[in-house]
Each structure stands twice: as structure tokens, then as C-alpha cells.
Amino acid sequence: MNAKNVVESLKKRFPNEPEYLQAVQEVLESIEDVYNQHPEFEKANLIERLCIPDRIFTFRVSWVDDKGNVQTNMAYRVQHNMAIGPYKGGIRFHSSVNLSILKFLAFEQTFKNALTTLPMGGAKGGSDFSPRGKSNNEVMRFCQAYLLELWRHIGPDTDVPAGDIGVGAREVGYMFGMYRKLAHEFTGTFTGKGLEFGGSLIRPEATGYGNVYFLCSMLATRGIDIKGKKCLVSGSGNVAQYTCEKLIQLGAIPLTLSDSNGYIYDPDGITQEKLEYVKDLKQVQRGRIREYAEKYGCKYVEGARPWGEKADIALPSATQNEINGADAQKLVDNGIIAVAEGANMPSTPEAIAIFQKAKLLYSPGKASNAGGVATSGLEMSQNSERLSWSSEEVDAKLKGIMANIHANCVKYGTEPDGYINYVKGANIAGFMKVAKAMMAQGII
């Protein structure tokens, strides 16, 4: 397999899908040498079968707004690969959603889920509908209309969606309620549900907590303690909030948060009390992060991201490609020692190359943010067994899963000079599990 040739072939077939092609190229370049050690993979054309989704559903969603007007959005579900378990991946509601973004996310999800060692395949879905500025009733009507089409393609042993950007507990609740009504069954078809109807403790916190657990494992390889370290966190949604919470618990100092309008920089550090305000601001009031700066009298920078500020650690937790080459160089120049991704593919290829050239501790999202889907897998287990585990039980399992992912990254990613290439390690570990499962199940 020649990675460059495969990517060029995919570019001809899918010329208008840059995010998808970026994700594929990053993985293929990492696994090329290992893949070529297995001629049976090439004979079975494994790489093309792994890059192209099993199936994609594209459909229109029509719904009625509060003024009685009919609105129409596009919606999708990308079922990428189920060689190791039922399709599993979130649903994203955001105006930027398109097929390229969802294909990249589903592709990444396949390897991320494999890294958890839980029996979950990869999928992703969503719509260009944005909940921002919509009433609860409008969001409910959209979610119900979305499920009218999607419900027949999902199920506890087929495809188990969850939340993502724009889809929190409210949206998951509306979608699960509609699924239950249409399917006439109460099963673990969604994860990220409310605790009252089958949700798991620690699930909201899991992506952020897991990222910090992974960060601590990376720091430990160099004998560094996270306590007292100043951290740049982007985003202000679920992942960013609980990343900050775990940093605070471990004695680190988060300095920044952001949203699509700009970022705040609090030189005194974001405390738990301030974080509780952010949670209310974002989850209840649906406000903007600039209101934090207005309340606490700190710096707010309109239309920018926080990567120019000085700190020790960066934790991008917002969206894809939020750190470009120039941003990465600023981080390196300012003395950043580690970058742990809480978002999916937040660093461009140019940024990753700069991080690795500088020998930073750098982990890709498919490894360090896998705690969210790992805990979704634990929620699936609890639903199947009709059990509810304590916070301590779930947190202990999450810590164990993140430690295991880190160990696999070290195993496959340690280079001759001792530098741990977490991108290579994560890609190879995830790929080998999926590849072996696909080979064992024949050419289908």
C-alpha cells in the first residue's frame, strides 16, 4: 500500500470532502509500514474497504418553528464500520455540518472506539440545524422530526448514537423519547441519556476527565507533575467545562475558555466557583463566553482563539482544525510542553508536524478524548444488564481504559530516539484491531 496513491485515488472519488481526506491521510501515513508487513491485507484490498463507509443515509428534515413556518434542514448518518461491534458515534447539530465533516468523524470514531477495547464500531451523524437561538419547543420538534427518519436505522445492537456539538442531554432526551414512541421499546439505543432513564454517572464528565487522565499519563513519561501547571483550554461546552473541572481538582490552573465569538483569559485562573458560573451560562442561559469577562473583569478577545497566551499546557476542546501552523508555532515559542486534544482533529497537519518536530508531548483526539465514547460503552453495558454503577465504579473503569489506551500508544508509537509518537501509536493500535476483525470475517 502506498498511502499517497490511496489518498489521491480517494480525492478523485470524493473531491469536495477536505476534512474526510485530511483524516484519512493522517491515518494512512502512520500505518503504511505496518500495513505493508501484512500482504494478506493488500490482497483483500483492506485499506479501501476500511476508508469508505459501509453506508450513508442522507435525508431531509422538515419541522415547524414557533411562528408556524416550515423549516427544512439536511441530515445524515454515516455508518462507517461495525467489524468489532454495533455502530457507535455521536450526533452533531451545527450549521457547519456537511458530509465531509461527518465522514471524517465516523472514520476517526472507528479507530477511537477500537482503542477503548470495547465492542463498538464507528459512526457519526447530524444536521446543519443549529439549536442556538431556538426555543425548547423548536428544538424538540426538530429532534422528533429528525428521528422520524433515523429511527429505523438504529438500535441497541445496530447503531447507538450519542451527543456531540449542539446535542446535549436535552436533545438526547427528545430523540430518545421519539425513538421509544416509534419503536415501541425501551432499550439502550442512545447514550448520554438522563440519569432518570438509563444514563450513566460520569458520562457528561467523561470526555474532559479522560483527556486530563491521558495528559497525566503523558506527563508521567517525563516525570512531570500536573500540579501548578497553567493551561489553555478552548471551547466552553461539555468537554471544555469538565476538562477545567478535572484540572482544578488536580491542582492545575485553567486560564482560558472560548466560543465561536472569541476567548476569555483569566490570569487568576478559573476556579470551581467560576466554572459553576460557566456551566450555568452555557447549559441553562445559553449565553456567550464574553459574559464571563464582563462578570469577572478579565480579558476578552473578540474573534480569536487562545493559542497566543503563555502557559504550560494546551487542551484544544472546541472543534476541528482550530490550531493551525501559526498557532502551533506560537504555542511552541511560548514554552508549551504538552498538547492533549479534547476535540476531534483540532490540529491541522502543519500544526502536528510543528509539535512533533519540537518533541512536545502531543496526543491526537482519537486517543486522549476517547473517554467519552468509552463511558458511552459503559452506559451500553449498564443498559444491557439493567444495572446502574456508582460514580466511583464508572470513574475507576474510565481511568483504567485511558491508562490502557496510553500504554498501547507507547507500545506502538515509541520511536528509536525514545520520543513517543502518540499519533502513530494510536493509529496503529486502532487499525490493527479493526483490520484483524475484518480479515477474520471475510470479504463482505
PETA-V663837 format. One record per residue. N is the residue number from 0. RES is the residue in three letters. PHI is phi in degrees with one decimal (none if undefined). Layout:
BEGIN
N RES PHI
N RES PHI
END
This chain:
BEGIN
0 MET none
1 ASN -107.7
2 ALA -57.1
3 LYS -61.4
4 ASN -66.2
5 VAL -64.2
6 VAL -63.6
7 GLU -61.7
8 SER -63.5
9 LEU -67.9
10 LYS -62.5
11 LYS -69.8
12 ARG -81.9
13 PHE -131.0
14 PRO -68.9
15 ASN -110.9
16 GLU -129.4
17 PRO -63.9
18 GLU -65.9
19 TYR -60.6
20 LEU -65.8
21 GLN -62.3
22 ALA -64.9
23 VAL -62.7
24 GLN -61.2
25 GLU -61.5
26 VAL -72.6
27 LEU -62.1
28 GLU -64.2
29 SER -75.3
30 ILE -99.4
31 GLU -54.2
32 ASP -64.4
33 VAL -66.5
34 TYR -56.8
35 ASN -73.9
36 GLN -82.4
37 HIS -124.4
38 PRO -59.8
39 GLU -65.7
40 PHE -64.7
41 GLU -65.7
42 LYS -61.9
43 ALA -88.4
44 ASN 50.9
45 LEU -63.0
46 ILE -66.8
47 GLU -67.0
48 ARG -64.4
49 LEU -81.0
50 CYS -78.9
51 ILE -94.5
52 PRO -59.8
53 ASP -58.5
54 ARG -163.1
55 ILE -134.5
56 PHE -104.0
57 THR -122.6
58 PHE -152.6
59 ARG -92.7
60 VAL -118.9
61 SER -109.9
62 TRP -147.8
63 VAL -109.0
64 ASP -81.1
65 ASP -68.4
66 LYS -91.6
67 GLY 86.3
68 ASN -87.0
69 VAL -85.7
70 GLN -111.0
71 THR -130.7
72 ASN -129.2
73 MET -92.3
74 ALA -141.1
75 TYR -148.1
76 ARG -141.0
77 VAL -103.4
78 GLN -97.1
79 HIS -84.5
80 ASN -158.3
81 MET -125.9
82 ALA -65.7
83 ILE -112.8
84 GLY 165.8
85 PRO -60.0
86 TYR -56.2
87 LYS -146.8
88 GLY 174.9
89 GLY -77.0
90 ILE -117.2
91 ARG -115.1
92 PHE -111.2
93 HIS -162.2
94 SER -61.5
95 SER -83.1
96 VAL -63.6
97 ASN -147.9
98 LEU -66.6
99 SER -61.6
100 ILE -64.1
101 LEU -70.6
102 LYS -66.8
103 PHE -63.4
104 LEU -65.6
105 ALA -67.8
106 PHE -61.8
107 GLU -61.4
108 GLN -61.9
109 THR -58.5
110 PHE -77.1
111 LYS -59.6
112 ASN -64.9
113 ALA -63.5
114 LEU -62.7
115 THR -68.8
116 THR 69.8
117 LEU -87.1
118 PRO -79.3
119 MET -138.3
120 GLY -83.9
121 GLY -117.5
122 ALA -155.5
123 LYS -162.6
124 GLY -153.1
125 GLY 156.2
126 SER -154.1
127 ASP -81.9
128 PHE -71.2
129 SER -116.1
130 PRO -68.4
131 ARG -61.6
132 GLY 82.8
133 LYS -95.0
134 SER -76.0
135 ASN -58.5
136 ASN -67.0
137 GLU -66.4
138 VAL -61.7
139 MET -61.7
140 ARG -63.4
141 PHE -65.6
142 CYS -57.8
143 GLN -66.5
144 ALA -66.4
145 TYR -61.1
146 LEU -72.8
147 LEU -55.9
148 GLU -93.2
149 LEU -71.8
150 TRP -58.7
151 ARG -75.1
152 HIS -105.4
153 ILE -125.0
154 GLY 167.4
155 PRO -62.1
156 ASP -113.3
157 THR -117.6
158 ASP -156.9
159 VAL -118.5
160 PRO -74.6
161 ALA -148.2
162 GLY -89.2
163 ASP -162.1
164 ILE -57.1
165 GLY 81.0
166 VAL -127.7
167 GLY -111.1
168 ALA -61.0
169 ARG -60.6
170 GLU -66.6
171 VAL -61.3
172 GLY -61.6
173 TYR -63.3
174 MET -70.1
175 PHE -63.4
176 GLY -59.1
177 MET -69.5
178 TYR -60.7
179 ARG -58.7
180 LYS -66.6
181 LEU -76.7
182 ALA -87.0
183 HIS 56.1
184 GLU -152.7
185 PHE -116.1
186 THR -133.2
187 GLY -79.6
188 THR -78.5
189 PHE -119.9
190 THR -117.1
191 GLY 85.2
192 LYS -74.2
193 GLY -67.0
194 LEU -61.8
195 GLU -71.7
196 PHE -135.8
197 GLY 101.6
198 GLY -75.3
199 SER -107.0
200 LEU -59.8
201 ILE 76.1
202 ARG -60.1
203 PRO -61.4
204 GLU -82.9
205 ALA -61.5
206 THR -64.8
207 GLY -66.5
208 TYR -59.9
209 GLY -61.6
210 ASN -61.6
211 VAL -70.6
212 TYR -59.5
213 PHE -65.2
214 LEU -57.0
215 CYS -62.6
216 SER -65.0
217 MET -63.1
218 LEU -60.4
219 ALA -63.5
220 THR -65.7
221 ARG -116.8
222 GLY 66.8
223 ILE -104.8
224 ASP -94.2
225 ILE -73.4
226 LYS -59.0
227 GLY 84.4
228 LYS -76.4
229 LYS -87.0
230 CYS -127.2
231 LEU -98.9
232 VAL -118.8
233 SER -101.4
234 GLY 84.0
235 SER -150.3
236 GLY -88.9
237 ASN -54.1
238 VAL -63.7
239 ALA -63.9
240 GLN -60.3
241 TYR -83.1
242 THR -63.7
243 CYS -60.0
244 GLU -59.7
245 LYS -70.4
246 LEU -59.0
247 ILE -61.1
248 GLN -59.4
249 LEU -94.0
250 GLY 89.7
251 ALA -83.5
252 ILE -127.0
253 PRO -71.4
254 LEU -109.7
255 THR -135.0
256 LEU -147.5
257 SER -150.8
258 ASP -143.9
259 SER -68.0
260 ASN -95.6
261 GLY 162.9
262 TYR -133.7
263 ILE -108.2
264 TYR -127.8
265 ASP -110.5
266 PRO -63.5
267 ASP -82.9
268 GLY 92.0
269 ILE -85.5
270 THR -88.8
271 GLN -62.4
272 GLU -62.8
273 LYS -66.4
274 LEU -65.9
275 GLU -62.5
276 TYR -64.1
277 VAL -62.3
278 LYS -59.7
279 ASP -66.6
280 LEU -58.7
281 LYS -89.0
282 GLN -87.9
283 VAL -107.7
284 GLN -78.3
285 ARG 55.4
286 GLY -91.8
287 ARG -108.3
288 ILE -67.2
289 ARG -60.4
290 GLU -65.4
291 TYR -62.7
292 ALA -63.1
293 GLU -65.9
294 LYS -75.0
295 TYR -105.1
296 GLY 65.6
297 CYS -112.4
298 LYS -73.1
299 TYR -128.8
300 VAL -115.8
301 GLU -71.5
302 GLY 64.4
303 ALA -137.6
304 ARG -115.9
305 PRO -83.4
306 TRP -75.2
307 GLY -90.8
308 GLU -79.5
309 LYS -84.1
310 ALA -167.2
311 ASP -103.2
312 ILE -138.3
313 ALA -117.4
314 LEU -130.6
315 PRO -66.5
316 SER -135.1
317 ALA -108.6
318 THR -155.2
319 GLN -70.6
320 ASN 54.9
321 GLU -90.1
322 ILE -119.9
323 ASN -98.1
324 GLY -59.4
325 ALA -64.8
326 ASP -62.3
327 ALA -61.2
328 GLN -64.9
329 LYS -60.5
330 LEU -61.4
331 VAL -63.1
332 ASP -62.1
333 ASN -87.1
334 GLY 87.8
335 ILE -60.6
336 ILE -104.3
337 ALA -151.1
338 VAL -129.7
339 ALA -119.5
340 GLU -84.6
341 GLY -94.0
342 ALA -91.7
343 ASN -91.6
344 MET 50.0
345 PRO -75.8
346 SER -107.1
347 THR -72.6
348 PRO -56.2
349 GLU -64.1
350 ALA -64.9
351 ILE -60.4
352 ALA -60.3
353 ILE -67.0
354 PHE -60.0
355 GLN -72.4
356 LYS -63.2
357 ALA -81.3
358 LYS 59.2
359 LEU -70.3
360 LEU -74.6
361 TYR -132.6
362 SER -118.9
363 PRO -75.2
364 GLY -56.5
365 LYS -61.2
366 ALA -96.5
367 SER -78.7
368 ASN -104.7
369 ALA -71.8
370 GLY -62.7
371 GLY -65.1
372 VAL -70.6
373 ALA -61.1
374 THR -73.6
375 SER -61.7
376 GLY -62.7
377 LEU -67.1
378 GLU -63.9
379 MET -58.9
380 SER -63.7
381 GLN -63.9
382 ASN -63.7
383 SER -64.8
384 GLU -93.1
385 ARG 56.3
386 LEU -121.9
387 SER -136.0
388 TRP -89.0
389 SER -72.7
390 SER -57.2
391 GLU -64.2
392 GLU -64.0
393 VAL -66.5
394 ASP -63.3
395 ALA -64.6
396 LYS -65.6
397 LEU -61.7
398 LYS -59.2
399 GLY -64.3
400 ILE -65.2
401 MET -65.3
402 ALA -64.6
403 ASN -68.1
404 ILE -61.8
405 HIS -61.4
406 ALA -61.9
407 ASN -67.5
408 CYS -64.1
409 VAL -65.1
410 LYS -59.9
411 TYR -94.6
412 GLY -111.4
413 THR -72.5
414 GLU -94.5
415 PRO -53.5
416 ASP -83.8
417 GLY 94.2
418 TYR -68.4
419 ILE -93.0
420 ASN -89.4
421 TYR -67.5
422 VAL -63.4
423 LYS -61.3
424 GLY -61.7
425 ALA -67.5
426 ASN -64.4
427 ILE -67.5
428 ALA -60.7
429 GLY -67.1
430 PHE -61.3
431 MET -62.7
432 LYS -66.8
433 VAL -66.6
434 ALA -60.6
435 LYS -64.2
436 ALA -66.7
437 MET -64.6
438 MET -63.6
439 ALA -67.5
440 GLN -97.2
441 GLY 85.9
442 ILE -88.3
443 ILE -135.4
END
